[in-house]
Amino acid sequence: MTDYTYFSEKVERQLDEIEAMYSEMKSGNLSASKKAEYFKKLDDKSNGLWKRQTSVMKSMKKSIVSIGNSSDRTLAHQAYKEFKKKEEQLRKDFNWLRESSESNELMGNSGDKQSLTQKQIADATVSQANRNAQDAGGLVNTAEQIMGIGQNIAVNLEENNEKLRRINEKTAGIQSQIDRAGKAVQVLKRRVMTDKLFWVFLLLVIVAIAAILIYVAMNPDQSSFAVPKAAVPPNPEEVSKDVQAATSGRRQMFR
């Protein structure tokens, strides 16, 4: 709670200072120049009390988040609300004093017993109207700047939406390509499996043929293995007899 304690004490000191200034101004014992000095001290754009008060209140609100204990955090929120309420009331009081002071300037000091001429009242009214017009002009300029910023933001949002739309379209196209690639991979897998089965079957056939040939070569009698006669290789004696029979048959033909 170190940061919160620091900012809360600073807020309380500044509010007490502003409240003391209000009490002095409300008493009516201050001169017009002193009141103007107080108003300047409050409204100074670079280092005015209201500006410092707003900054410290923001820092106090941010520091509440870092409080670990929930009960302490609740008490800190309550204190912040009370400080905020007191600040708003003081702002209203000072606005009332400002309006009252401007009214007194317009109508003149009631203690000097001198009546104002119509020209003086008219001049004061015109001066006040000019100030109001300047303030209104400033507000109009601020509103125009805000509108311009809003239009730029709208244009940027439209551009970002268009970019997002293009990204979504590209993403959809990529997804479609991924799906097609997945189907192609599945087809390729099936083809690879078919090729593997074919080569395994072919290898088994070759091994079986080789085994048969080896077995036949090692067992020419074929006594223990049922092999067709046409597949049994002939004996040398039978071959010799066939050759002699063929030779004798040819001799008899030529006679």
N, C-alpha and C positions, 0 to 999 in steps of 0.2 A: 504493500500500500504506500510505498515511498513516493511515487509519482503522484498518486491521487492526493495524498496529504499535502504535498507541496502546492499543487494547483488549487485545491479547495481553500487552503489558507490565503493564497493570492487572490482568488475570487472574492473571498470574504473581506479582505482589506480594501480592494477596489470598490466594492459595493458600499462599504462604510464611508469611504472617501466621497463617493458620489452622493450618498444620502446626506452627509454633512454639508456639502455644497448646496443641495436642495433646501435644507433647513435654513441656511444663511440667506438664500435668495428669497425664500418664502417669507422670512421675517420682515422684509421691506426696509431693512436698515442699510442695504447695499446701494451704492450709486449705480447709475446706468452704465458707466464705464466698467465697473467691477462685474456687473452682470454680463456684459458683453465679453469680458475676459473669461468668465466662467463658461459661457456658452462656447467660446472658441476652444477652451481647454477640453471641453467634452467632444466637440464636433471636428476637431482637427483631423484631416484625412490621413496625415502621415503618422501621427502619434497621439490621437485623441483617446480619451478615457473609454468612450463607447467602443472604439475599434479594438483597444487592448482587452476590454472586457469580453467582447465576442470571441477573440482569439483564445483567451484563457479558458473560457467556458467550453470551447471545442476540445481543447487539450484535456480538460477535466473529464469530459464525457468519454474520450478515447481511453484515458487511464483506468476507467472503471472496468473495462473489459479484462484488464490484466489482473484483477483481484481474484485470487483463487477461492477464498471462502465465500460460499453462497450467501450467508447471512450478512457478512460485511459488504458484499456487492449490492445486496438489497438496500442496506442502510445508505450506501453511497448513492444509489439511484434516487432515493428519497431526498437526500441532501441536495443533489443536483436539481431536482424539480423545485425545491424551495428556493434555491438561489435564482433559478430561471424565472420563477414567479415574482420574486422581489425585483429582479432586473426589469421585467416588463412593466411593473407598477411604477418604478422610478422613471422609465422612459415616458410613460403616460403623464406623470407629474411634470416632467421637464417640458414636454410638449405644451401642457397647459400653461406653464410659466412663460414659455416663448410666445404663445398666442396672446397672453395677457400683456406681456411687455410690448409687443408690436401694436396692440390696441391702444395702450397708453401713449406710445409714440405718435400714433395717428391722431388721437384726440387731444394730445397735449397733457402737460403735467397739471393735475387738479390743484396742486398746492400753490401755484403762482397766481391764482385768481385772475388770469388774463384769458379772455375769450379769443378764439382763433377766428381769423377772417375766412371767408369762403374760399379765397385763393389758396391759403395755406392748407385747408382741408382737401381741396381739389388736388394740389400738388402732392400731398402725402398719399392720397388715394391712387393717383397715377403712378407714383413711385412703387407703391405696394403692388399695383397691377402689373407693372413692368417686371418686378421680381417674380411674381407668380407666373408671368408669361415665360420668363427665362427658365424657371423650374420646369414648366410644362414642356418647353422646347427640349430641355435636357432629357425629360422622360420620353418624349417622342423619338429623339435620336437613339436613346437606349433601346426602345422598342424596335426601331428599324434595324439596329445592329443585331438584336436577338432574332428578328425575323430572317435577316440575312444568314445568320449562323444556322438557323433551323432549315432554311432552304438548302444550304450546303450539305448539311447532315442528311437531308432527304435525298439529294443527288448521290451522295456517297453510299447511302443504303441501297438505292436502286442499282448502282454499279455493283455493289457487293452481292445483291440478289442475283444479278445476271451472271456474275462469276460463279456463284454457287450452283446456278442452274446448269451452266456448262460443265462444271465438275461432276454434277449428278449424272448428266448424259454420258460423260466419258467413263464414269464408274459403271454405269449400266452396260456400256459397250464392252468394257474390260471383263465384266462378269459373264457376258454372253460368250466372249472368246474363251474364257476359262472353262465354261461348261462344254463348249465344242472340243476343246483340247482334252478334257476329261473323257469324253466319249471316244475320241480317237485313241487315247491311251488304253481304254478298255478293249477296243477292237484289236489293237496291236498286241495286247496281252494274250487275247484268245488265239491270235495267229501264232504267237511264239509258243504257246502251249501245244497247239496242233503240230507245229514243226518238231517240237521236242518228242511228242508221242510217235510221230512218223519215224524219226531217226532212231528212237529206242526200239521200235518194232523192226526196222531194217537191221539194226545191230543184232537183235535176237535171231533173226533169220540167218544172217551171215554166220553167227556163232554156231547155230544149229547145223548148218551145212558143213562148216569146218569140222564140227564134232563128228558128224556122220562120216566124212571123208577120212578123218584120222582113225576112227573106229574100224572102218572097212579095211584100211591099209594095214592096221595092226591085226585084224582077224580076217584073213582071206577066205577061210573055210565057211564062215558065216554060220557056224554051228549053233551058236548061242544067241543069235540075233536074227529076227525074221526079216530077211531082205529078199525082194523078188529075184527070181532067177536071172531075169534080164539085167539086173544091176550087179550080179555076182561076176567078178572078173574070171576069165577062163584059166585052167591049169596049163602049164607049159606042155605037158604030154598031149592034152587034147588039142592044143594049137598045132603041135607037130603032126598029129594024126590027120587033122583037117587039111593041113598043107600037103601031106603025102597023098591023101585021097583026091584032092583037087588036081595034083600033078598027074596022077595015074589016069584020071578021067580025061584029061586033055590029050594024053598020049593015045588013048584009044580012039578019040575023035579024029585025030590026024591019020590014023591007020585006015 
